[in-house]
Amino acid sequence: MTKLSLLLLVLLLPYKSYSDQTVNVDAINVSKTAALIYKLYFFVDFPSSSDIPKYCFVGKNSFGVAKVLLDQQKNNQLKTKIKVSKWQSPSEIDPKMCNVIYSAPSSADDKDLFQELSKLVLTVSNSVELRETGHISSITYQDEEAVLSFSRKNLKRSAILVNSQLIRNSDLRP
């Protein structure tokens, strides 16, 4: 078992499954992504503190992940109350409304915008092409296993601080 697999197991253990016993892989990956995004907040120090974690979801493919978090909150299955907002375009986002931004799909067209957002917010993509999209991190899947990646360059530009143990157990990219 890899270090990241072990870390993911620890992160996902307290998070109740969103799905029933018979579910397709995509639904399971959406639940895993939601759990990871929820937990990532607690591994980051943000320049401006917030009493309630604020998650922003950008793009139609991110809305399923937002729904999982909202359902978990509605069913009192999260340890912490959260705020969730959904956006069609990253240009609409006010960074003060977010601690974590998850975008799917991610596009190189929005690179400058995400680089700016990444200065104060943890930006997470569904693509490992972090240098091309301007995101700090990504969640992708390889053989049904979640892969958490960080961009060294984009993280250095940011005012946020990510737990070093989490970074060591992740895929670190230039």
TACORQUI-V941208 format. One line per field, one symbol per residue. ss: DSSP state (2 for helix, 1 for strand, 0 for the rest). psi: psi as a letter, one per 20 degrees, with the letter a starting at -180 (. if undefined). burial: I if it has 9 or more other ideal C-beta (glycine too) atoms within 8 Angstrom, else O. A space follows every 10 residues. Layout:
ss=???
psi=???
burial=???
//
This chain:
ss=0022222222 2220000000 0000222222 2222222222 2221100000 0011111102 2222222222 2222000000 0111111002 2200222001 1110000222 2222222000 0111100002 2220001111 1100111111 1222222000 1102222200 1110
psi=prghggghgg higioqpira hoqrhghghg gggggggghh hijppqhpqp hppoppppqh iihhgggggg ggghjljqhp qrppqpqhqh iipohijqhp pppprqqhhj ggghhghihi qopprjpimh hhijqhrqor poljppopqq ogghhhiqiq ppphhgghjr opq.
burial=OOOIIIIIIO IIOOIOOIOO OOOOOOIIII IIIIIIIIII IOOIOIOOOO OOIIIIIIIO OIIOIIOIII IIIOOOOIOO OIOIIIIOOI OOIOOOIIII IIIIOIOOOI IOIIIOIIII IIIIIIIIII IOIIIIIIII IOOOOIIIII IIOIIOOIOI OIOOOIIOII IOIO
//
